């Protein structure tokens, strides 16, 4: 009789530590290193409109216009795969991820009679590394509005009148 009681106690102790069907199964942390792909659609506007837009000195159009930026920076970190017992799908938990380097792009706008303006977009600041995995595509859209100031031209001299 005592042997049956001992077996029952062991069965209760071992089942308490087991995962239930509702819990997610996870794998240990693993290191990753590779490229992620970033795509950014930048709506460029100016006040007043009609300014010429340049991306790193290459003409893109006149405002308002959309400029598309792409980068493939190296990202490193650790990930853990967690499998859902309900539908079998996987999700990832990311930690300690970071970029190796930066990808800046400079937008310029110019318009006759106005001071030229520029703005540098750094892709790695727009796409936080803490949520990215390698071998994945990430896309976002942003707007940049340039408020142009009229150029202060010196008054015409007597020599200009001739």
BAMAR-550716 format. One record per residue (C-alpha): residue in three letters; residue number from 1; x, y, z. Coordinates in Angstrom, 1 decimal. Layout:
BEGIN
{residu: ALA	num: NUM	xx: X	yy: Y	zz: Z}
...
This chain:
BEGIN
{residu: UNK	num: 1	xx: 0.0	yy: 0.0	zz: 0.0}
{residu: UNK	num: 2	xx: 2.8	yy: 2.4	zz: 0.8}
{residu: UNK	num: 3	xx: 4.3	yy: 1.9	zz: -2.6}
{residu: UNK	num: 4	xx: 1.1	yy: 3.1	zz: -4.3}
{residu: UNK	num: 5	xx: 1.1	yy: 6.2	zz: -2.2}
{residu: UNK	num: 6	xx: 4.7	yy: 6.9	zz: -3.0}
{residu: UNK	num: 7	xx: 4.0	yy: 6.6	zz: -6.8}
{residu: UNK	num: 8	xx: 1.0	yy: 8.9	zz: -6.5}
{residu: UNK	num: 9	xx: 3.1	yy: 11.6	zz: -4.7}
{residu: UNK	num: 10	xx: 5.9	yy: 11.3	zz: -7.4}
{residu: UNK	num: 11	xx: 3.3	yy: 11.7	zz: -10.2}
{residu: UNK	num: 12	xx: 1.9	yy: 14.9	zz: -8.7}
{residu: UNK	num: 13	xx: 5.4	yy: 16.4	zz: -8.1}
{residu: UNK	num: 14	xx: 6.5	yy: 15.7	zz: -11.7}
{residu: UNK	num: 15	xx: 3.3	yy: 17.0	zz: -13.4}
{residu: UNK	num: 16	xx: 3.4	yy: 20.3	zz: -11.6}
{residu: UNK	num: 17	xx: 6.7	yy: 21.3	zz: -13.3}
{residu: UNK	num: 18	xx: 5.5	yy: 20.4	zz: -16.8}
{residu: UNK	num: 19	xx: 4.3	yy: 22.9	zz: -19.3}
{residu: UNK	num: 20	xx: 0.6	yy: 23.0	zz: -20.1}
{residu: UNK	num: 21	xx: -0.8	yy: 22.9	zz: -23.6}
{residu: UNK	num: 22	xx: -1.5	yy: 26.7	zz: -23.4}
{residu: UNK	num: 23	xx: 2.2	yy: 27.7	zz: -22.7}
{residu: UNK	num: 24	xx: 4.6	yy: 28.6	zz: -25.5}
{residu: UNK	num: 25	xx: 7.6	yy: 26.5	zz: -26.2}
{residu: UNK	num: 26	xx: 10.9	yy: 28.5	zz: -26.7}
{residu: UNK	num: 27	xx: 14.3	yy: 27.8	zz: -27.9}
{residu: UNK	num: 28	xx: 17.5	yy: 29.0	zz: -26.2}
{residu: UNK	num: 29	xx: 19.0	yy: 32.4	zz: -27.3}
{residu: UNK	num: 30	xx: 21.1	yy: 32.2	zz: -30.5}
{residu: UNK	num: 31	xx: 23.4	yy: 34.8	zz: -32.1}
{residu: UNK	num: 32	xx: 22.6	yy: 36.2	zz: -35.5}
{residu: UNK	num: 33	xx: 24.5	yy: 38.4	zz: -37.9}
{residu: UNK	num: 34	xx: 23.5	yy: 39.4	zz: -41.4}
{residu: UNK	num: 35	xx: 21.8	yy: 42.0	zz: -43.5}
{residu: UNK	num: 36	xx: 18.3	yy: 43.4	zz: -43.1}
{residu: UNK	num: 37	xx: 16.7	yy: 45.4	zz: -45.9}
{residu: UNK	num: 38	xx: 15.3	yy: 48.8	zz: -45.2}
{residu: UNK	num: 39	xx: 12.9	yy: 50.7	zz: -47.6}
{residu: UNK	num: 40	xx: 11.9	yy: 54.2	zz: -46.8}
{residu: UNK	num: 41	xx: 9.4	yy: 56.3	zz: -48.8}
{residu: UNK	num: 42	xx: 10.0	yy: 60.0	zz: -48.1}
{residu: UNK	num: 43	xx: 7.4	yy: 62.5	zz: -49.1}
{residu: UNK	num: 44	xx: 9.3	yy: 65.8	zz: -49.7}
{residu: UNK	num: 45	xx: 7.3	yy: 69.0	zz: -49.5}
{residu: UNK	num: 46	xx: 8.3	yy: 72.6	zz: -49.5}
{residu: UNK	num: 47	xx: 6.8	yy: 76.0	zz: -48.6}
{residu: UNK	num: 48	xx: 6.5	yy: 77.4	zz: -51.2}
{residu: UNK	num: 49	xx: 6.1	yy: 74.3	zz: -53.4}
{residu: UNK	num: 50	xx: 7.9	yy: 73.8	zz: -56.7}
{residu: UNK	num: 51	xx: 11.4	yy: 73.4	zz: -55.3}
{residu: UNK	num: 52	xx: 13.9	yy: 71.1	zz: -56.9}
{residu: UNK	num: 53	xx: 14.7	yy: 68.0	zz: -54.8}
{residu: UNK	num: 54	xx: 18.1	yy: 66.3	zz: -54.9}
{residu: UNK	num: 55	xx: 19.2	yy: 63.1	zz: -53.2}
{residu: UNK	num: 56	xx: 23.0	yy: 63.3	zz: -52.6}
{residu: UNK	num: 57	xx: 23.2	yy: 65.7	zz: -55.6}
{residu: UNK	num: 58	xx: 21.0	yy: 63.6	zz: -58.0}
{residu: UNK	num: 59	xx: 17.8	yy: 65.3	zz: -59.2}
{residu: UNK	num: 60	xx: 14.7	yy: 63.5	zz: -57.9}
{residu: UNK	num: 61	xx: 11.8	yy: 65.9	zz: -59.0}
{residu: UNK	num: 62	xx: 10.0	yy: 69.0	zz: -57.7}
{residu: UNK	num: 63	xx: 8.1	yy: 69.3	zz: -54.6}
{residu: UNK	num: 64	xx: 5.8	yy: 67.7	zz: -53.6}
{residu: UNK	num: 65	xx: 7.5	yy: 64.4	zz: -54.6}
{residu: UNK	num: 66	xx: 8.3	yy: 61.1	zz: -53.1}
{residu: UNK	num: 67	xx: 11.9	yy: 59.8	zz: -52.9}
{residu: UNK	num: 68	xx: 12.5	yy: 56.2	zz: -52.2}
{residu: UNK	num: 69	xx: 15.6	yy: 55.2	zz: -50.1}
{residu: UNK	num: 70	xx: 16.9	yy: 51.7	zz: -49.7}
{residu: UNK	num: 71	xx: 19.7	yy: 50.3	zz: -47.5}
{residu: UNK	num: 72	xx: 21.0	yy: 46.9	zz: -46.4}
{residu: UNK	num: 73	xx: 22.9	yy: 47.5	zz: -43.2}
{residu: UNK	num: 74	xx: 24.6	yy: 44.7	zz: -41.2}
{residu: UNK	num: 75	xx: 22.7	yy: 43.9	zz: -38.0}
{residu: UNK	num: 76	xx: 23.9	yy: 41.7	zz: -35.1}
{residu: UNK	num: 77	xx: 22.2	yy: 40.5	zz: -32.0}
{residu: UNK	num: 78	xx: 20.5	yy: 37.6	zz: -30.3}
{residu: UNK	num: 79	xx: 17.1	yy: 36.0	zz: -30.9}
{residu: UNK	num: 80	xx: 14.9	yy: 33.4	zz: -29.4}
{residu: UNK	num: 81	xx: 12.2	yy: 31.6	zz: -31.2}
{residu: UNK	num: 82	xx: 8.9	yy: 31.1	zz: -29.4}
{residu: UNK	num: 83	xx: 6.5	yy: 28.6	zz: -30.9}
{residu: UNK	num: 84	xx: 2.7	yy: 29.0	zz: -30.2}
{residu: UNK	num: 85	xx: 1.1	yy: 25.7	zz: -29.3}
{residu: UNK	num: 86	xx: -2.3	yy: 27.0	zz: -30.5}
{residu: UNK	num: 87	xx: -1.5	yy: 27.6	zz: -34.2}
{residu: UNK	num: 88	xx: 2.1	yy: 26.5	zz: -34.5}
{residu: UNK	num: 89	xx: 3.4	yy: 30.0	zz: -35.6}
{residu: UNK	num: 90	xx: 6.7	yy: 31.3	zz: -34.5}
{residu: UNK	num: 91	xx: 7.6	yy: 34.7	zz: -33.2}
{residu: UNK	num: 92	xx: 11.0	yy: 36.0	zz: -32.2}
{residu: UNK	num: 93	xx: 12.2	yy: 37.8	zz: -29.1}
{residu: UNK	num: 94	xx: 15.2	yy: 40.0	zz: -29.9}
{residu: UNK	num: 95	xx: 17.9	yy: 41.4	zz: -27.6}
{residu: UNK	num: 96	xx: 21.2	yy: 43.1	zz: -27.8}
{residu: UNK	num: 97	xx: 20.7	yy: 43.9	zz: -31.5}
{residu: UNK	num: 98	xx: 22.6	yy: 46.7	zz: -33.1}
{residu: UNK	num: 99	xx: 23.7	yy: 48.1	zz: -36.5}
{residu: UNK	num: 100	xx: 27.3	yy: 47.9	zz: -37.8}
{residu: UNK	num: 101	xx: 27.7	yy: 51.4	zz: -39.3}
{residu: UNK	num: 102	xx: 25.2	yy: 53.9	zz: -40.6}
{residu: UNK	num: 103	xx: 23.5	yy: 54.7	zz: -43.8}
{residu: UNK	num: 104	xx: 22.9	yy: 58.4	zz: -44.2}
{residu: UNK	num: 105	xx: 21.1	yy: 60.1	zz: -47.1}
{residu: UNK	num: 106	xx: 21.1	yy: 63.9	zz: -47.7}
{residu: UNK	num: 107	xx: 18.1	yy: 65.5	zz: -49.3}
{residu: UNK	num: 108	xx: 18.5	yy: 69.0	zz: -50.8}
{residu: UNK	num: 109	xx: 15.9	yy: 71.4	zz: -52.0}
{residu: UNK	num: 110	xx: 16.6	yy: 74.5	zz: -54.1}
{residu: UNK	num: 111	xx: 14.4	yy: 77.2	zz: -55.6}
{residu: UNK	num: 112	xx: 15.3	yy: 80.4	zz: -57.4}
{residu: UNK	num: 113	xx: 15.2	yy: 83.3	zz: -55.0}
{residu: UNK	num: 114	xx: 15.4	yy: 81.1	zz: -51.9}
{residu: UNK	num: 115	xx: 18.2	yy: 79.8	zz: -49.7}
{residu: UNK	num: 116	xx: 18.9	yy: 76.1	zz: -50.4}
{residu: UNK	num: 117	xx: 18.2	yy: 73.7	zz: -47.5}
{residu: UNK	num: 118	xx: 19.2	yy: 70.2	zz: -46.7}
{residu: UNK	num: 119	xx: 18.3	yy: 67.4	zz: -44.3}
{residu: UNK	num: 120	xx: 20.1	yy: 64.2	zz: -43.6}
{residu: UNK	num: 121	xx: 18.2	yy: 61.0	zz: -43.0}
{residu: UNK	num: 122	xx: 20.0	yy: 58.2	zz: -41.2}
{residu: UNK	num: 123	xx: 18.1	yy: 54.9	zz: -41.9}
{residu: UNK	num: 124	xx: 19.3	yy: 53.3	zz: -38.7}
{residu: UNK	num: 125	xx: 17.7	yy: 56.1	zz: -36.6}
{residu: UNK	num: 126	xx: 14.3	yy: 55.6	zz: -38.4}
{residu: UNK	num: 127	xx: 14.3	yy: 51.8	zz: -38.0}
{residu: UNK	num: 128	xx: 15.3	yy: 50.9	zz: -34.4}
{residu: UNK	num: 129	xx: 17.6	yy: 47.9	zz: -34.2}
{residu: UNK	num: 130	xx: 15.9	yy: 46.5	zz: -31.2}
{residu: UNK	num: 131	xx: 13.1	yy: 45.1	zz: -33.3}
{residu: UNK	num: 132	xx: 14.9	yy: 44.0	zz: -36.5}
{residu: UNK	num: 133	xx: 16.0	yy: 40.6	zz: -37.6}
{residu: UNK	num: 134	xx: 18.5	yy: 39.8	zz: -40.4}
{residu: UNK	num: 135	xx: 17.2	yy: 38.6	zz: -43.7}
{residu: UNK	num: 136	xx: 13.9	yy: 40.5	zz: -43.4}
{residu: UNK	num: 137	xx: 12.5	yy: 43.5	zz: -45.3}
{residu: UNK	num: 138	xx: 11.2	yy: 46.5	zz: -43.3}
{residu: UNK	num: 139	xx: 9.3	yy: 49.4	zz: -44.8}
{residu: UNK	num: 140	xx: 8.2	yy: 52.8	zz: -43.5}
{residu: UNK	num: 141	xx: 7.0	yy: 56.2	zz: -44.8}
{residu: UNK	num: 142	xx: 7.9	yy: 59.6	zz: -43.5}
{residu: UNK	num: 143	xx: 7.4	yy: 63.3	zz: -44.6}
{residu: UNK	num: 144	xx: 9.9	yy: 66.1	zz: -44.7}
{residu: UNK	num: 145	xx: 8.7	yy: 69.6	zz: -45.1}
{residu: UNK	num: 146	xx: 11.2	yy: 72.3	zz: -46.0}
{residu: UNK	num: 147	xx: 10.2	yy: 75.9	zz: -45.2}
{residu: UNK	num: 148	xx: 12.3	yy: 78.0	zz: -47.6}
{residu: UNK	num: 149	xx: 13.4	yy: 81.5	zz: -46.7}
{residu: UNK	num: 150	xx: 13.9	yy: 84.1	zz: -49.4}
{residu: UNK	num: 151	xx: 17.4	yy: 84.9	zz: -50.3}
{residu: UNK	num: 152	xx: 18.6	yy: 88.3	zz: -49.1}
{residu: UNK	num: 153	xx: 20.1	yy: 89.8	zz: -52.2}
{residu: UNK	num: 154	xx: 22.2	yy: 93.0	zz: -52.0}
{residu: UNK	num: 155	xx: 20.6	yy: 96.1	zz: -53.5}
{residu: UNK	num: 156	xx: 21.6	yy: 96.6	zz: -57.1}
{residu: UNK	num: 157	xx: 24.7	yy: 98.8	zz: -57.5}
{residu: UNK	num: 158	xx: 25.2	yy: 101.6	zz: -60.1}
{residu: UNK	num: 159	xx: 27.4	yy: 99.2	zz: -62.1}
{residu: UNK	num: 160	xx: 24.5	yy: 96.7	zz: -62.4}
{residu: UNK	num: 161	xx: 22.3	yy: 99.4	zz: -63.9}
{residu: UNK	num: 162	xx: 24.6	yy: 99.9	zz: -66.9}
